[in-house]
């Protein structure tokens, strides 16, 4: 394939994608009647766990294109797993998409800029290498923010599971005092502090105002955050609310299981940190032996 044909294909694909996005943004598809009715009956999602700040220069630069993509119904650009991580971190999908777009544009311009600088210095790379480098940098810049939030979201989920075990203990205490399931959930959520308890209070208050069962709201929150333990709690509470099952013992066992699992994870993390410390100690010991043995080795080699 000649360079001219490759350039024409790349330019044509870019122009075609840009025109498609412009048309979808100017003339978004009309929702069907079923989608419109479902939107009217939809219960609003809980408030973000933390206040979503402006996001800095990257989010501001990419916001116009992100808004255009949002109007074009391009939700697939932010996958469901990434949306769960964003929900845990209290960030909006629009801000995240704006950052992805900005980094993709930066990656698109990096390779041409380097090529121009090398050409000024007398080094000519041709056309194929800069084009492929630009495509790779664009893809890397677009997917890099998705990788950056994964570890932060994992730590937030761990914190939420710690708070959930305390929440279960409080629910068990309230149930032992003779309260109903809904009353026990409200009382337990009103005692604790922190972002996890604040989120639980917000979800339970919203369910009460919307005349929705609290276990349905908790199950939806568990799916939204990607916390399986919260969805399991909602299933257990649903049995108590609809079938009249006694759940105090099961909730107590679930709280104990959560704490046991958290202790096992903490021990695993400690062992991994200990193993990671072994390599620096070995290197330090090898360097110490080198400094001790270097004069003797030099003297022996000098005697030869």
C-alpha positions in Angstrom: 0.0 0.0 0.0 1.5 3.3 -1.1 1.8 6.3 1.3 -0.6 8.4 -0.7 -3.4 5.7 -0.5 -2.8 5.2 3.2 -3.0 9.0 3.8 -6.2 9.2 1.8 -7.8 6.4 3.8 -6.8 7.9 7.2 -8.0 11.4 6.1 -11.2 10.0 4.7 -12.0 8.0 7.8 -11.3 11.1 10.0 -13.5 13.4 7.9 -16.3 10.8 7.8 -16.3 10.3 11.5 -16.2 14.0 12.1 -19.2 14.6 9.8 -21.1 11.8 11.4 -20.6 13.3 14.9 -21.6 16.7 13.7 -24.8 15.4 12.1 -25.7 13.3 15.2 -25.1 16.3 17.4 -27.2 18.7 15.3 -30.0 16.2 14.7 -30.1 13.7 17.7 -32.3 10.7 17.2 -35.8 11.0 18.7 -36.5 8.5 21.5 -39.2 6.0 21.1 -42.5 6.2 23.0 -41.4 3.4 25.3 -38.1 5.2 26.1 -39.9 8.5 26.8 -42.4 6.8 29.2 -39.6 4.9 31.0 -37.7 8.3 31.4 -40.8 9.8 33.0 -41.2 6.9 35.4 -37.4 6.8 36.2 -36.4 7.3 39.8 -33.6 9.9 39.9 -30.2 8.5 40.8 -28.6 9.2 44.2 -26.5 12.3 44.5 -22.8 11.9 43.8 -20.7 10.6 46.8 -18.5 13.7 46.6 -18.9 17.1 45.0 -17.9 16.9 41.4 -15.4 19.8 40.9 -14.7 21.5 37.6 -11.9 19.0 36.7 -9.2 21.4 35.6 -7.9 22.5 32.3 -8.3 19.1 30.6 -12.0 18.9 31.4 -12.7 22.5 30.3 -11.0 22.1 27.0 -12.8 18.9 26.1 -16.2 19.9 27.4 -17.6 21.2 24.1 -16.7 18.0 22.2 -17.9 15.9 25.1 -21.2 17.7 25.1 -21.5 17.1 21.4 -20.8 13.4 21.9 -23.3 13.3 24.7 -26.1 14.7 22.5 -25.1 12.1 19.9 -26.0 9.3 22.4 -22.4 8.1 22.5 -22.6 6.4 26.0 -20.5 3.5 24.7 -17.4 5.8 24.9 -17.7 5.5 28.7 -18.3 1.7 29.5 -20.5 0.5 32.3 -17.5 -0.6 34.5 -15.9 2.9 34.2 -19.3 4.5 35.1 -19.3 2.4 38.3 -15.8 3.6 39.1 -16.9 7.2 38.4 -19.9 6.8 40.7 -17.7 5.6 43.5 -15.4 8.5 43.1 -18.2 11.1 42.7 -17.3 12.2 39.2 -19.6 12.7 36.3 -19.3 10.8 33.1 -19.4 14.1 31.2 -16.3 15.4 32.9 -14.5 12.1 32.4 -15.4 12.0 28.7 -14.1 15.6 28.4 -10.8 14.6 29.9 -10.6 11.6 27.6 -11.2 13.8 24.5 -8.6 16.3 25.6 -5.9 13.7 26.1 -6.8 12.0 22.8 -6.4 15.4 21.0 -3.1 15.9 22.7 -2.0 12.4 21.6 -3.1 13.2 18.1 -0.9 16.3 17.9 2.2 14.9 19.7 3.5 12.8 16.8 3.1 15.6 14.1 4.8 18.1 16.5 7.7 15.8 17.1 7.9 15.1 13.3 8.1 18.8 12.6 10.8 19.4 15.2 12.8 16.5 13.7 12.3 17.8 10.2 13.6 21.2 11.3 16.7 19.4 12.7 17.2 17.7 9.4 15.7 14.3 10.3 12.9 13.2 8.0 10.7 10.3 9.1 8.5 10.1 6.1 4.7 9.8 6.5 3.8 6.3 7.6 5.5 6.3 10.9 4.1 9.7 12.1 0.6 8.6 11.1 0.7 5.3 13.0 2.4 7.0 16.0 -0.4 9.6 16.0 -3.1 6.9 15.9 -1.4 5.0 18.7 -1.0 8.1 20.9 -4.6 9.1 20.3 -5.9 5.7 21.4 -3.5 5.7 24.4 -4.6 9.2 25.4 -8.3 8.3 25.1 -8.1 5.1 27.3 -5.5 6.4 29.8 -8.0 8.1 32.1 -10.0 4.8 32.4 -6.9 3.1 33.8 -6.1 6.0 36.2 -9.4 5.8 38.1 -9.4 2.0 38.7 -7.1 1.9 41.7 -8.8 5.0 43.4 -12.2 3.4 42.9 -10.9 0.1 44.4 -9.8 1.9 47.5 -13.1 3.7 47.9 -15.0 0.4 47.5 -12.8 -1.1 50.3 -13.7 1.9 52.5 -17.4 1.4 51.7 -17.2 -2.3 52.6 -15.7 -1.4 56.0 -18.6 1.0 56.6 -21.1 -1.5 55.4 -20.0 -4.0 58.1 -20.5 -1.4 60.8 -23.9 -0.5 59.2 -25.0 -4.2 59.4 -24.1 -4.4 63.1 -26.2 -1.3 63.8 -29.1 -2.7 61.8 -28.9 -6.0 63.9 -28.9 -3.9 67.1 -32.0 -2.0 66.0 -33.7 -5.2 65.0 -33.0 -6.7 68.4 -34.6 -3.7 70.0 -37.9 -4.6 68.3 -37.8 -2.2 65.3 -39.0 -3.0 61.8 -36.7 -3.4 58.9 -37.2 0.0 57.4 -36.9 1.7 60.8 -33.7 -0.3 61.6 -32.2 0.8 58.3 -33.0 4.4 58.9 -31.7 4.4 62.5 -28.5 2.6 61.5 -27.8 5.0 58.7 -28.4 8.1 60.9 -25.7 7.1 63.4 -22.6 6.8 61.3 -20.4 9.5 59.7 -18.4 9.5 56.5 -19.2 9.5 52.9 -20.5 5.9 52.9 -23.1 6.5 55.7 -24.0 9.8 54.0 -24.7 7.9 50.8 -26.8 5.3 52.6 -28.8 8.0 54.3 -29.4 9.8 51.0 -30.5 6.6 49.3 -32.9 5.6 52.1 -34.4 9.2 52.3 -34.9 9.3 48.6 -36.6 5.8 48.6 -38.9 7.0 51.4 -39.8 10.2 49.5 -40.4 8.2 46.3 -42.5 5.5 48.1 -40.0 2.9 47.2 -38.8 0.0 49.3 -35.4 0.6 50.9 -34.0 -2.8 49.7 -34.8 -1.9 46.1 -32.9 1.4 46.5 -30.0 -0.3 48.2 -29.8 -3.0 45.5 -29.8 -0.3 42.8 -27.0 1.5 44.7 -25.0 -1.7 44.9 -25.2 -2.2 41.1 -24.4 1.5 40.6 -21.2 1.3 42.7 -20.2 -2.2 41.8 -20.4 -3.4 45.5 -21.7 -7.0 45.4 -22.1 -7.1 49.2 -24.7 -4.3 49.1 -26.7 -6.1 46.5 -26.6 -9.3 48.7 -27.8 -7.2 51.6 -30.7 -5.9 49.5 -31.7 -9.4 48.6 -31.7 -10.5 52.2 -33.8 -7.5 53.3 -36.2 -8.2 50.4 -37.0 -11.6 51.9 -37.7 -10.0 55.3 -39.9 -7.3 53.8 -41.9 -9.4 51.4 -41.8 -12.9 52.9 -41.5 -12.0 56.6 -38.3 -13.9 57.0 -36.2 -13.4 60.1 -33.0 -11.8 58.9 -31.3 -10.7 62.1 -29.2 -13.8 62.3 -28.3 -13.7 58.6 -27.3 -10.0 58.8 -25.1 -10.7 61.8 -23.5 -13.6 60.0 -23.0 -11.3 56.9 -21.3 -8.6 59.0 -19.0 -11.2 60.5 -18.2 -12.6 57.1 -17.4 -9.1 55.8 -15.0 -8.4 58.7 -13.3 -11.8 58.2 -12.9 -11.1 54.5 -11.5 -7.6 55.2 -9.0 -9.1 57.7 -7.9 -11.7 55.1 -7.4 -8.9 52.5 -5.4 -6.8 55.0 -3.2 -9.8 55.8 -2.7 -10.5 52.1 -1.8 -6.9 51.4 0.7 -6.9 54.3 2.4 -10.1 53.0 2.6 -8.6 49.5 4.2 -5.5 51.0 6.7 -7.6 52.9 7.6 -9.5 49.8 8.1 -6.3 47.9 10.5 -5.1 50.6 12.7 -8.2 50.1 14.2 -7.0 46.8 15.5 -3.7 48.2 17.0 -5.5 51.2 18.8 -8.0 48.9 20.1 -5.2 46.7 21.4 -3.3 49.7 23.1 -6.4 51.1 24.7 -7.1 47.7 26.0 -3.6 47.5 27.4 -3.9 51.0 29.2 -7.1 50.1 30.5 -5.4 46.9 32.0 -2.5 48.9 33.6 -4.9 51.4 35.1 -7.2 48.8 36.1 -4.6 46.2 39.5 -3.7 47.8 40.5 -7.4 48.2 39.5 -8.2 44.6 41.5 -5.2 43.3 44.6 -6.2 45.3 44.4 -9.8 44.1 44.0 -8.7 40.5 46.9 -6.2 40.9 49.2 -8.9 42.2 48.6 -11.0 39.1 
